[in-house]
Amino acid sequence: MGVTPDFIDHLRRVMSVFGTVRPGYETVREAFAIGQEEDEGDAQLAVYRDGRLVVDLWSGSWSGDSAVILMSCTKGLMATCVHMLARQGRLDIDAAVQAYWPEFSSPDVTVRHLLTHSAGLPGFAKSTGIDARKILDWGACTDVLAASEPLWKPGTAYRYHALTFGHLVGEVIRRITGQTPGEFFRSSVAEPLGLALWVGLPADEEHRVAPIFSTNPLPGVDETLAQLASLGIDVNEPVLRTVMEDRQAGEGAESLFNRREGHAAEIPAANGIGNARSLARMYAALIGEVGGVRLLDPDQVAIAATPQTDGLPAAGAFAAIPTPNPLRFALGYEAPRPGNPMLGSTSFGHSGLGGRLAFGDPASGIAIGYTCTNGSWNVYEGADPRWLPWLAALGDL
């Protein structure tokens, strides 16, 4: 029997991917290759199941040890720190932020509100003076947030706290532990598990980091405002205006993410650095035991993964903006949605701007890390097409 074109295509795809899979996971290897066929960048995919690494793959010029900026996957690292402090009895998720951070001005904001993006502090307004450079100044950012009044009654609406999440949650961690959020994550999570995962990258690890780029950037702020105005949206409404001004600061901060100063700083909403193996291993240790380490008990995982924002309206003018793939939040993690289905209703984790993804699924025992250099995923357009083949392959196992 001759070699068929389908077999040649199969062989070409598989040979474009490096790494290993355990027996029974060969379909995941081919699915990863299919997902990367049109990608102009490099990527990694790692899968743990029941505490064992079963898929360890990469494409392009990368290796499995390479690292990259994780964007908002970093929020999942911070959520893990919060739940570990709760496990230790050092933090009450329903306590007022003021209990840990006395200078914080609003008595109505709780730690739960921070974790669920319902605190009413969704961004750094231009008037605060926090721009792309000031994002690197921890004290300046936390002083601004401590003095800010919520833009809505906490807990009554939600809007993604894209940058402020990290400083809000991170300052609570710092006040309780005496360590920066990156230091606490390193000593309590990364070192016990042997993770190549940092918030605040040491200089001697800089050689690992691959530069990021995007072949499909999001529309700029001016273009977005013009589109919203054409829909009759009030672009001067305070929540919308603050979020757009914060996004401008964020766009400037992204230019730092290919520079040493942007790697060394702690921006715990966005600048975690690591690889897919380490992301998957962390979530594996959340949902089970890995190398003798388990980060949370099953009951705590169930609490952390329970959706919190279903039924809450979008804040301010965002309530009037059509959103086909609205974000859903558990306690610091994302909950599954059409734009980030993970492995179904029992999964929890966090995506990152452009297509980075990490999550755990207690029902199947699967934990996943996916990293990429090309941030081509548009969060508003549905799930990243690079994810879908291997998510389907894993769902069939």
N, C-alpha and C positions, 0 to 999 in steps of 0.2 A: 504494500500500500504506500503511495507517495506521500510526501510531506504536504499538508494542506496549508492554504493561506491563514486559516484560523490558528493553526499550530505555530506558524511563524510569528504571527502577531502576539500570541501568548508568550513565546520564547523571548521576543524583543522586550515585552513589558517586564517580565520577571528579571531579565538581565540588567535592567535599568535601576534595580533596587538592590541594596546591599543589606547584610545583616542576617539574622536567623529567626526561624520560627520553630516551635515545637511541633511534633507530629500531630496532625489534625487541624493545624492552623494555616495550611498552605493557601487556602482560599483568601485569607486575610492579606497574605503577601501579594497575590495578584491584584486584589482589590485596591491595595495601597498604590500599586504601580499604575492602575487605571486612573485613580484619582489624581496622580501627579503628572499624567501624560501631557497636559496642556500648561502645566505650571512652569514659569520661567525661573523659579527659585529652587532652593533645596528644602527638604523637609525630613522630619523624623516621626516615627510612630512607635510607641511602646505600649504593650498591654500586659497587665498582671491578671492572673486568675487564681483565686484562692491562695494568694500570697506568693505565687511563683511567676517569674517573668516568662511569658509564653510567646511574645512577639517583640522583636527588637530590630527595627528596620530604619533605613535612611536612604535618601536619594541624592543625586547630584554630587557635588564635590565635598559634601559634609562627611563626618564620621558620627558614630553614636556618642562620642564624647564632646562633640561641638556644643556650644551654648548660644542662646539668642535671647534678646529682650522678649519677655512674655506678655507685655501689655497687661490687660486686666485679668489675666490668669493670676496675677499677683494678688488680687483681692481674695482669692481662695486661700492663699497662704496666710493672709492676715485673719481671715475667718477661722482658720484652723487654730491659730494662736489664741484667739478669744475663747473658743470652745475648750481648749486645753486649760486655760485659766479658770473657766467655769468648773471644769472637772476637778481642779485642785481646790475649789472652794474659795478662790481669791477674787472672783468676779461674779456678780449677779446680773444676768442679762436684762432683767427688768428694773435694775437700779438706775437712778438718775446719773447722767454723766458727771454732774457736779460732785457726786460722792467720791469720785476718783480724781477729778480735775477741778478743784475748787474755783479756779479763775473762770471757768466756763459760765457764761452769763445766763443762759436759759435754764431755769429749773425744770422745764417740762420735757426736755429731751432725754430719753433713756438710751441705754446701750442697744436695746432692741431696735429703736428708731434708727440708730446709726447703721446697723446691720441690714436693715430692710429699705434703706434709701428713702425713708419717710421722715427724716429729721428736719426737713425744710432748709437745709444748707447745701444746695445742689451745686454750688460753684463759687469761684472767686470772681466777684464783680470787678470791673475795671477800676472802680473807685477805691478798691482796697490796695491797689498798687502791686498786687501779685501778678507778675507776668512770667514769661518763660524762664527768665533768669532767677526770679525770686522763688520759683517753685523749688529750687535747690536749697533754699534757706528754711530749715525746719522751724526755727523759732518764729520767723516772720509769718509763716503760714499758720502755725497753731495760735499765735497771738491774734491774728485776724479772725480765725474761727471762734476763738473763745469770746471775742467781743461782738460777734454777729448775732443778730436776732433772726429766728427762723422766718422764712417767707410764707409759711402756712402753719397751721396748728399741727405740731408733730403727731404722726400716726393717722392723720385723716386723709392723706394723699401721698403719692410717691412720685419721685423723678430720680433717675439715675444720678448718683453723686460721683461723676466720672473721675475727678481728681480729689475732691475733698474727702471721699470715703477713707482713703489711706491715711491722711493726716488726722482725721477724727478718731478712727479706730486705733491708729498707731500711737497717738498721744495717750489714750486710755491704757494701752499696753505699757507704755513707758512709765506712766505714773504708778502703775501697780508693781512693776518689776524692777524699775530702776535701770532697765536696759532699753536701748532703742528698739523699735519693732524688728529691724533686721537682725540685731544681736540676739533678741529673744528667740526669733525663728531659728537662727543658726544653732543656738545652744540646746533648744528644747525639741526641735523637729529635725533639722538637717543633719546635725552631727550624730544623734542616735541612730538615724536611718542610713547614714553614709550618702547623703544626697549632694549632687552637684547643682545646688540651688541656693541663690543668694538674693537678698535685698540689700544692696550696698556691696558691690563686687570688690574683693581684694585685688590689689594691683598684680599680684602674682598669678591670678586667674584670667587676666585680661586677654591672654593669647587664645583662649577658647572661643571668644565671642565673634560670631559672624555678623556682618552688617545686614541691616534690614532695608527694604524698599517696598514700593507698592506699584503694581501695574493697573490698579483700579482704585485710586484714592477717592475718599468721600468728597462730595461737593464742598466748596469753601463756604465760610460763614456768610459772606456777602451774597453768594448765589442762593444759599438756603433761605436767608431772610427775604430775598426778592420773591422766591417761590411761595413762601408763607404769606407775604403781603398780598400776592395775587389771589390767594384763597380767602382773603378777607380777615386773616389773623392779625391781631394787634401785636406787632413786633416790639412794642415798647412795654408790654405787660412785664412786671418785675421778674417773674420766674423765668420766662422765656429770655428776657434780656440778659439776666444773670448767667443762664446756661450758655448762651451764645458768646458772651464775653469770656466765660471760663473756657469754652472750646477754642477761642482764639489763643488764649494762654497755652492750652494743651497742644495746639498745632505748633506753636513755637517750641514747646518742650520736646516734641517729637524729634526736632532737629538735633537735640542733645543726645538722643538715644544711640547714635553712632559715634559718640565721642566718650573719651575716658571720664570726663566730669559727670556725664549723664549716667554712666555705669556705677561710679563710686558713690553717688548720692543715694539717699533713701527717699524714694517717691513710692510709698507702699500701695498706691492704687494702680501703678503702671510699670515700674521699672525693675521688677524681679527679673533675674537672669538665670537660665538653666537649660536643661535638656529634657527630652520626652521621657527618658528612663526615670529621671528623678521625679517628675510630675506624677507619672503613673505609680511609682513606688510610694509617694506620699499618700495618694488617695487609697492605695491598697492597704496602707497601715491605718487609715481611717475606718475602713469597712471590715478589716480583719487583721490578722497578725502577720508581720513580715520580719523574718530574722529575729524573732523573739520580742518585737516591738509592736504594740497596738496603741494608737494615739487616743482613741475615744471608745467608750463602751457602746454596745449596740443601742441601748436606750438613748444615749446622747446623740448618736448618729441620727436616729429617727427624729429627734427634736430638731437638730441642725438642718435636716433635709426637708422639713415640712414647709410647703409653700406658705408665705405670709402675706403676699400682696394681692392675691386673688380677691376681687371685690372692691379694692381700693381704687379711687379714680386717679387719673393722671393729674399732676399739679398744674395750676395756673392755666395759661393758654394752651398747654399741651393736651388738655382735655378735649379741645376742639380740633386737634390735628389728626387726620386719618393715619393710623398706625397699624399696618397689617400684621406685623410681627412684634407685638409689645413684649418687653422684658418681663419676666416673672422672677421673684426673688424668694428664696428661703432665708435662713438666718446667716447672712453673709455670703452665701453661695447663690448661684443661679438655679432655678428650677427648670425642668424641661419645658419647651415650647416649640412651635413649628420651626422657628428660626434656629433653634438649637435643641434638637430632639434627644440628644444623648442616646441612651438605650431604653427610654421609656419613663414611665411615671415614677419609678423608684430611684432614678438617678439624681445626682446633685454634683455641682462643680462650678466651673467658670470658663467662659470663652474670653479671648483677648482680641483687641482690635486687629483686623486683617486676617484672622483665621486660626490663631493659637487656641488650643482647647485642652482642658483636663477635667476629668470627672471620675466619680466612683458610682457603682451600681450594686448596692447590697444584695438585691434579689439574685443576680447572676454571679456575684463574686468577682466581677470584672472592674478593673480600674485602668484608665487610659490617659496617656499624654500624647499630644500632637503638637509639634512646633514647626515653624516655617520661616523662611527669610522673606518671602514675598507676601506682604500683607494685602492680598487681593480681595479678601472677603468683605463685602458690604453688608453690614449687620441688618440693614433695612430690606434686603432683597431675598431673605430666606436663608436656609442652611447653606453652608459652604459646600459647593459641589465636590471639593476634594475630600470631604468627610464621608459623603454618602455611600460610596462603594464599600468602604471597610466597616462602616456602621452596619450596613445591611449584612455583610459577611459575618460579623460577630453576632448579630441578631439571629442568624440561622444556625449557629453552633449549639 
